[in-house]
Amino acid sequence: MPSSVIQRFTYDRDTRILTLLFVSGRYYNYLDVPGWIYEGLKQAQSKGRYFNRYIRNQYEFEPVH
């Protein structure tokens, strides 16, 4: 999953939490994310572009410590 912005991501279908690890080393949980958004992120050629368009500023998030 090469990306200049996102290093890794996981999704929990039960809680609908999308966890992203950015190349900066920071983790964030994005809350109440539908499964189709996660599937779209997996398939996107540009993870950063997809994130900016469909996730950033669309879902509540919290830093993971």
N, C-alpha and C positions, 0 to 999 in steps of 0.2 A: 504494500500500500504506500507507494512513494508519494510524498507531499512535502511542499516547502513550508507548510503551516502546521499540519496535523501529523503527529508522529504515530499515534495509535488511538483506536476507539473501540468501545464495547457497548453493548446494549442489553438491558434486562427487560424482557418482554412482560414480565409480571408487574414490575414497578413502573415501566415505561421511562426508565432513566437511561439517557445516553451519556456515557462518560467519555470525555475527550482528553487526551494528553497532547498538548501542543509542543512544538519543537523548543519552546522556551523552557520546558520542564514543568509547566503548570498543568494541573488536572482541574477539570470542571465537570460537574454534573448538570446536564440539561434535563429539566423536569417535564413530565407528561408529554413526551415526544412519541408520536404515532410510529408504529412499525414501518409504515411505508416511507417515512423520512429516513429512518436508519437504512432501509434497503436501497434507497436512492443514493445515500452517502457511500455505501459499499460499491455501487455500480459507477459512481461518478468518475470521470477521467481526471477532473480537477477537484480534489477534496476541499481545498480552500475556497474555490469559487462556489461550490455547492453549499458549504457551510455559510458563507457570507450571504447567499441568496435565500436559503431555506431554513436556516437554524438561528444564526446570529440575529438578535433583536426580535425573534419570534417566540422564544420560549424562556421561561424563568430559568435561572442558573445559579449555582452556588459553587464556590471553590471547594476543592477536596484537599484536606490537610494531610 
